[in-house]
Amino acid sequence: MKTLIAYFSAENGTTARVAKDAAEALGADLYEITPKKPYSAADLKYTNPLARCNREFFAKKDVPVEGKIENFTDYDTVLIGFPIWYGCAPLVVSSFCKSYDWSGKKVAAFATSGGSGIGKTAEKLRPFISGGELLDAKLVHSGAELTAWVKELLPISDS
Ligand SMILES: Cc1cc2nc3c(=O)[nH]c(=O)nc-3n(C[C@H](O)[C@H](O)[C@H](O)COP(=O)(O)O)c2cc1C
């Protein structure tokens, strides 16, 4: 059983911290989802209607992802982590999901937020996990909380 935690984190590393702690606890590999064009602080200033994040959100186009996971087929379990943006997963995360074949994989999503719940994140992400099984999505506050949830949800070994 080989597990990957693929995460996107932009604002202040909140999701990255959760992902790293859980990867250590679960013995999982870690991969950072990076947009081809990294987000600056100004890009993320959603109070500015013209900020990049708002323009992308309204355009609803793919946000190109840097690089590729070469050994993706090695993983039978993948956890996808991200901050909640506009009530669900950021576009760069759905763009990431679209570019892989998820056949035979068990998948779970986790998110951090500024206060919103997980909403319909799982339902909205599911169409992009082609061939895989996205079991559920959960809002988490720590690596320990994520680890406990994943151990309940998925048969992950500690090795
Ligand atoms: C463009 C943008 C949109 C956001 N939308 C929401 C939202 O709809 N609900 C919410 O609770 N937080 C929202 N947030 C806050 C982030 O979800 C929260 O700060 C998250 O923990 C940041 O994680 P990170 O440091 O890993 O990027 C938004 C942040 C950004 C930059």
The ligand as a MOL file (V3000), in Angstrom:
LIG
                    3D

  0  0  0     0  0            999 V3000
M  V30 BEGIN CTAB
M  V30 COUNTS 31 33 0 0 0
M  V30 BEGIN ATOM
M  V30 1 C -8.6740 33.5040 -3.1860 0
M  V30 2 C -9.0680 33.0160 -1.8160 0
M  V30 3 C -10.3780 32.6100 -1.5750 0
M  V30 4 C -10.7420 32.1410 -0.3040 0
M  V30 5 N -12.0390 31.7260 -0.1050 0
M  V30 6 C -12.4000 31.2780 1.1260 0
M  V30 7 C -13.7390 30.8270 1.3750 0
M  V30 8 O -14.6070 30.7950 0.4940 0
M  V30 9 N -14.0360 30.4190 2.6410 0
M  V30 10 C -13.1060 30.4160 3.6720 0
M  V30 11 O -13.4290 30.0400 4.7780 0
M  V30 12 N -11.8320 30.8160 3.4470 0
M  V30 13 C -11.4550 31.2440 2.2100 0
M  V30 14 N -10.1480 31.6240 2.0000 0
M  V30 15 C -9.1780 31.4900 3.1150 0
M  V30 16 C -8.3530 30.1820 3.0300 0
M  V30 17 O -9.1630 29.0580 2.7840 0
M  V30 18 C -7.6030 29.9210 4.3650 0
M  V30 19 O -6.8960 31.0430 4.7910 0
M  V30 20 C -6.6580 28.7080 4.2080 0
M  V30 21 O -6.4560 28.0850 5.4610 0
M  V30 22 C -5.2980 29.1060 3.6140 0
M  V30 23 O -4.4850 27.9690 3.4620 0
M  V30 24 P -3.0050 28.0780 2.8620 0
M  V30 25 O -2.1840 28.9190 3.8320 0
M  V30 26 O -2.5370 26.6630 2.8000 0
M  V30 27 O -3.1040 28.7130 1.5060 0
M  V30 28 C -9.7700 32.0980 0.7480 0
M  V30 29 C -8.4540 32.5250 0.4910 0
M  V30 30 C -8.0950 32.9730 -0.7700 0
M  V30 31 C -6.6830 33.4340 -1.0170 0
M  V30 END ATOM
M  V30 BEGIN BOND
M  V30 1 1 1 2
M  V30 2 1 2 3
M  V30 3 2 2 30
M  V30 4 2 3 4
M  V30 5 1 4 5
M  V30 6 1 4 28
M  V30 7 2 5 6
M  V30 8 1 6 7
M  V30 9 1 6 13
M  V30 10 2 7 8
M  V30 11 1 7 9
M  V30 12 1 9 10
M  V30 13 2 10 11
M  V30 14 1 10 12
M  V30 15 2 12 13
M  V30 16 1 13 14
M  V30 17 1 14 15
M  V30 18 1 14 28
M  V30 19 1 15 16
M  V30 20 1 16 17
M  V30 21 1 16 18
M  V30 22 1 18 19
M  V30 23 1 18 20
M  V30 24 1 20 21
M  V30 25 1 20 22
M  V30 26 1 22 23
M  V30 27 1 23 24
M  V30 28 2 24 25
M  V30 29 1 24 26
M  V30 30 1 24 27
M  V30 31 2 28 29
M  V30 32 1 29 30
M  V30 33 1 30 31
M  V30 END BOND
M  V30 END CTAB
M  END
